[in-house]
């Protein structure tokens, strides 16, 4: 028995020396993965989908318009400390919509806000439409976003923070949108981080003879890209305003989930017999099949139409309970929060 063990040990030692380069090359990536569990070395998923996966752009006569799967009114409810939100995703109307978990349109009046609360395993995207909101977390990070600004927060392994509104001189409410997006499994325990995008950094274009204005927060629209590394997940967000008689055809990556949230006014989605006019504060969920969304505002409309459009590819793991997760809970959820603004301009949000 001892002779066999001695022979085995000598054989292993010989093979280790002979194939040491191959062994090191195989073990090094595993070592890096182990020690980098809580780092942010991962650069994130591509914002513009690779052609190798989704294929090259199709000619206009080969595109497929997306049909509406469902549309429903977002009911206003209380949230935080005296704030009001219109929640659509994350309600019984729409739960399993990976990668999104929740969409809220928030209104924060003087004295209200979102005091200390935890996040983990997700990214939140806050888009402020009016007013200003101060942010501060338990790690000492602090900042302010104002109208038109966005904050991309990666909660990663866990963070406790607060979002409280500035008190506007005229006493008006602070209004915005927030999108919660699940992180890939390998990034669930990454270090928390922040990325700010100021209003003057967002590219914008006018199409349809100036009847349609598009802010490309992230993603691409009509030949204009906005591909800054703001989040680890490739969420597209577009803020689109349509004047009466205007229309837009917005391309989307195939297979990505998409929805629109109407901020004000009435906007028609779809083409032909599938065209449907949707009023204010509704969530419009699109079928996965297709690579473009059609939207327009009637010629005789009394208001402009404005909406924000977002998209992302679906993940397979998704919780059905859309709520802020406890720091010690298993964070396998995606949440999208959207916040709407009361304006004279019809607006809607599309998320994918």
N, C-alpha and C positions, 0 to 999 in steps of 0.2 A: 504493500500500500504506500509506504514511504517513497519507494522507488518511483511509483507512478506519479505521486505528487511532485517529486523533484523534477521528473521529466516534464510534467505539465508546466511548472513554474519556469523552467529553462525555455520551453517553447514559447510561452507568453512573452517573456523578456526578449527573446530573439525577434518575434513578430513586431513587438512595440518599437524596437530599434529600426527594423527594416521598413516599417510603414509609418514612422512617426509624423512625417509631413502630411500624409493623408488623414491621420487621426486628428492632428491639430486643426487642419482645415475644416473637419467635420464638427469638432467640439467648440471652436471659437464662436460661431454664430449662436449656439445654444447658450454659451456663457454670457454673451452680450445681451441676449433676450432676458436672461435671468436677472442680471444686474441692472438692466434698464427698465425694469417693470414700472418704476415710479418716475421716469423721466419724460421729457417732451421731445425726445429726439425724432419721433415719428413726424414726418412732414405733412401727414394728412392725405386724404384721398383726392384724386384729381377733380377740380371743379368743372372742367370741360371734359366730358366723357371721352375716353380714347376711341378712335375709329376702329381699332382692332376688336373692341367689344360691341360698340353700338353701330358700327358701319359709317361710311362716308355720308355727307349730306345728300339728300335726295332732291331731284328736280322738283319744281313747284307742282307739276302735274302728277307727281307720284306721292305727294304727302297725304296723310290721313288725318282728318279733323277728329278731335276727341269729342265723344258724346258725354252728356251729363249723366252721372250715375244717380245722384240725388242732390237736392237743395233744401235747406231748412233754415229757419229763423234762429239766431243765437239769442237766447233769453238772458236778460240782465240779472245779475245776482251779486250778493255781497262777497267781498274777498279781502284778506288782510285786515287792516285796522281802518274800517270805514270806507275803503275803496269799493268801486263798482266795476264789474267786468261783464262782458258778454262772451260767454264761453260756448264754443261750438265743438271743436275736436276735444275729446276727453269727456264727452257726455254720452248718455245712452244713444243719442242719435248717431254718434260716430266715435267708436272706441278703437278698434283694431285697424289702424291706418298707418302702418309703418312707413317711414320712420318717425311719424309725428304722433305725439301723445295728447297735446292740448293746444288749443288756440283761444286766446282771450283778447278782447278789446277793452283796455282799462281806462277808467276815468278817475283821477285822484283829486278830490277837492281839498281846500285848505283844512289842515288838521288830520287828514287821512294819510295812508301810506302802507308800505309793506315792511314792518319792523323785522328784527332778526329772524331768519329762517334758514334751513340747510338745503343744500343741493349736493348730489353725488352722481357720478357716472353719466353725465349729460352735458350738453352745451345749451346756453340760453342766449338768444339774440333779441336785444331790446331796440326798438325803433321808435324814437320819440317824435310825435307829430306836433305837439304844442307844449309850451312851457319848458321846464327844466327839472331834472331828477338827480339827486345826489346819491352816490353809491359808496358804501364802506363795508369792508369785511373784517373778520377776526384776525387776519394776518397783517393788518395795517394798510392795506390797499384802499385808496379812496379816489373819487373823481366825480365829474359831473357831465351829463350829456344834455344838450339843448335841442330845440326843435330842428328836425332834419338829421340829427346825429344818430349813430348806432353804437351799441356796445355788444361785443361778442365775448361771452364769458364761458370758459371751459371749467366746469366744476371738478372733473376728474375724480380723484380719490376722496374729495369732500371739502366743502367750504360752508361757512356760516356768514351770511351777509345781510345787509338791509338796504332797501331802496325807498328813499323818502323824497317827496316832491319839494321843490323850492316854492316859497310863497310868492305868487305873482302879485305885482303892485295893484292890479285891478281886481284881485280876488278870484280870477278865473281858474278853472281846473287844469291840471296837467294830463295830457292824453297821449297814449302811445300804443305800441304793439310789442309783444314779446313772443318769441318762438323758442320752444324747448326741443332739442334734438338729441337723440341717443348717441352715445359714443360707440365706436367699434369696440369689440370685446377686449382687444389688446391695450386699449387706452382707458379702460374703466378706472384704473388707479394711477393715471398720470397726474403730474403736478398741476394744480389750478393755474390758470393764466387768463389775461385779458387782452383784447384787441379793440381799439376804438376806431371808428370811421366817421370823420366829420362830414357835415353836409357838403362843404365845398370840395371834398375829395371824390364825390360820387359822379361818375360820367353820366351824361344825359343826352338824349337825342330828340328831335322832332320829326315825325313822319306824317304821311297822308296830308300833305300841303299844310302842315302846322296844326292839324286838328288833333293830333295825338302826341303827347309828351311822355317820354319814358325815362325814368331814373333807373340805371342799371346798378343796383346795390351790389349784387354778386351774380355771376353767370354771364349770359350774353343775349343781345337783342339787336337784330338788324345790322349785323356787322360790327357791333361795338361790344368789347369784352371788358369785364371787371373781374379780374382773377387774383386779387390780393389774397394772401394767406390770412384769412380772418378767423376761420373755424377749421377744425380737423375734418369735418364732414362737408361734402360738396352741396350745400344748400344754395339754390338759386332764389334770389329775391329781387323782384322788379316792382317799382311803384309807377303806375300808369294812369294818366289822366286823359280822358277823351271828351272832346267838345261835341255838341250836337252835330250829327251827320258824319262823325269820324268813325273809323274802324281800324282794327289791328289784327294781324295774324301773327301770333307768337309761337315760334318753334320751341319744342321741348324735347329732351332726351327720351328716346323710346324706353318704355318699361318703368319710368320713374312715376311715383305717385304725385298727383297734383290736385290742388283745390284753390278756389277763389273765395275771398271774403269781401262782400260789398260794403264799402265804407259810407257812401252816400249816393243818392240818386238811384236811377234804374239803368241796368246794363243788360244787353242781350248777348247770350252766349250760344255758340253752336251755329250750324248752317242749315239751310233748307227747312224741312219739316221738323228737324230737331232743334231749331232755334227757340230759346226760351228767355223771356225777360225776367230778370231777378231784381227785386227791390233791395232797399238798404238793410244792412245787418244780417245778411244771409250768408251761409257757407255753401259754396257750390263745389261738389266733389266730382271730378272727372274720371271717366273710365281710363284704365291703363293703356288700352289699345289706342294707337295713334301717336302722331308726333307734332301736332300743332293745336293751339286753342284759338278760336275765333271770338272776338268781342267787338261790339259796336254800340253806339248810342244813337237813338232815333233822331232824325232831322228836326222834328218838331219838339224835341225835349227842351224843358225850361232850365235844366241844369247840365253841367258837364258831368261826365262819368269818370271816376277815379278808382283805381284798384291797385293792390300790390300783389304781385305774382311770385310764388316760390315753388321750388321743386327739389326733390331728392330721391335717391333710389331706395326702395323698400328693404328693410332688414327682416330676417326670419324670426328673431326673438323679440317679443313685445309683450309687455304687461297690459292688462286691460283696465287697470285703475289709474287714471291720470291725476296724480297729486304730487306735491313736493315730497320727495323721498326723504326718509330719515337717513342721517349720515351713516348709521350702522346697517341700514337695510341693503338688500341686494339690488343694485341699480340696473335693471334690464328694461328700461322704459324709454320711450321717446315722447317728448312733449313739445307742442308748438303753441305758443301763446300769441295771439294777435290782438292789437288794440286799435279801436276805431276812433275816428275824429268826427265830431259834428261840424260839418261845413256846408256851404251852399253847393259844393261840388260833389256829384255822384262819384263814389270811389268804391273799389272792391279789391280784395286781396286774393291772389292765387298762390297756393303753396304746392310744391312737389317734392 
